[in-house]
Amino acid sequence: MDSKQAKGEAFEKLAFQFCKIATFCLIFQKFALILAAFGTGIFFLLAEYNGKRDTRCIGKHPKLIALFWFIVGGFFVWWQFFR
């Protein structure tokens, strides 16, 4: 695989990730961030529970990342429904 083709492959992977995000947002609209935040927290906790003690995420610690996203999700639940 040449350099240009490898670059194209990398951009296609990124585009596919954004496509999944956009589709999720299109379907769930104002609930997208809430669902994504809580989903992220749950899956990081499940990963840790099942033996994955590190992550590629900038936070590096699954429990701390999960806590952060639960706080974000909780804030946006409050923002959408209780303010």
Backbone torsions as a table, in degrees:
resi	resn	phi	psi	omega
1	MET	NA	126.6	-178.9
2	ASP	-80.1	170.4	-175.6
3	SER	-60.4	-42.2	-179.4
4	LYS	-65.8	-40.7	179.0
5	GLN	-66.5	-39.1	178.3
6	ALA	-63.9	-40.9	176.9
7	LYS	-63.1	-43.5	177.8
8	GLY	-60.5	-40.7	177.8
9	GLU	-63.2	-43.0	179.0
10	ALA	-62.5	-43.3	179.5
11	PHE	-66.7	-35.1	179.1
12	GLU	-67.1	-38.8	177.3
13	LYS	-61.9	-43.9	177.1
14	LEU	-62.6	-45.3	179.9
15	ALA	-60.4	-39.8	179.7
16	PHE	-65.6	-38.9	177.2
17	GLN	-62.4	-45.2	178.5
18	PHE	-65.6	-33.4	176.9
19	CYS	-62.8	-43.1	177.6
20	LYS	-64.0	-42.1	178.5
21	ILE	-62.5	-47.4	-178.5
22	ALA	-63.2	-40.1	178.7
23	THR	-64.0	-44.9	177.5
24	PHE	-58.5	-46.0	179.5
25	CYS	-65.9	-37.7	178.8
26	LEU	-63.2	-41.6	-178.3
27	ILE	-73.7	-45.7	-172.0
28	PHE	-98.4	-13.0	176.7
29	GLN	44.4	-114.3	-172.0
30	LYS	-68.1	-13.3	177.9
31	PHE	-94.4	-2.2	-173.8
32	ALA	-59.7	-47.7	-178.6
33	LEU	-65.2	-41.4	179.2
34	ILE	-60.7	-49.9	-179.7
35	LEU	-64.4	-42.0	-179.8
36	ALA	-65.6	-41.6	-179.1
37	ALA	-63.9	-50.7	-180.0
38	PHE	-66.5	-37.7	176.5
39	GLY	-61.8	-42.5	178.0
40	THR	-60.8	-47.8	179.5
41	GLY	-59.7	-46.6	-179.3
42	ILE	-62.1	-45.6	-177.3
43	PHE	-70.9	-32.1	174.6
44	PHE	-67.4	-39.3	177.1
45	LEU	-66.4	-40.9	176.6
46	LEU	-62.6	-39.9	178.1
47	ALA	-62.2	-45.7	179.3
48	GLU	-63.5	-45.5	179.4
49	TYR	-58.4	-33.3	-178.8
50	ASN	-95.0	19.5	169.1
51	GLY	103.1	-5.0	-179.7
52	LYS	-87.9	105.2	-173.5
53	ARG	-95.5	-5.6	178.5
54	ASP	-135.2	175.4	-178.7
55	THR	-152.9	162.4	175.7
56	ARG	-79.0	-12.5	-178.1
57	CYS	-64.7	155.0	-177.5
58	ILE	-60.1	-28.1	-178.5
59	GLY	-71.0	-28.6	176.8
60	LYS	69.8	-18.3	-178.7
61	HIS	-120.2	111.4	-174.8
62	PRO	-53.5	-39.6	-179.0
63	LYS	-66.4	-40.3	179.1
64	LEU	-68.0	-38.7	177.9
65	ILE	-65.4	-43.3	178.4
66	ALA	-60.5	-44.9	178.5
67	LEU	-59.1	-46.0	178.7
68	PHE	-56.3	-48.6	-176.7
69	TRP	-71.5	-29.3	173.7
70	PHE	-67.4	-38.3	176.4
71	ILE	-64.3	-46.4	178.4
72	VAL	-60.0	-47.9	179.3
73	GLY	-60.7	-43.9	178.5
74	GLY	-62.4	-41.7	177.3
75	PHE	-60.2	-45.2	-177.6
76	PHE	-73.3	-26.3	171.0
77	VAL	-63.7	-49.0	177.4
78	TRP	-57.5	-47.0	-178.1
79	TRP	-59.3	-42.5	-177.0
80	GLN	-75.8	-34.7	-167.9
81	PHE	-117.4	-22.4	-170.1
82	PHE	-123.7	-0.7	-178.6
83	ARG	-86.3	NA	NA
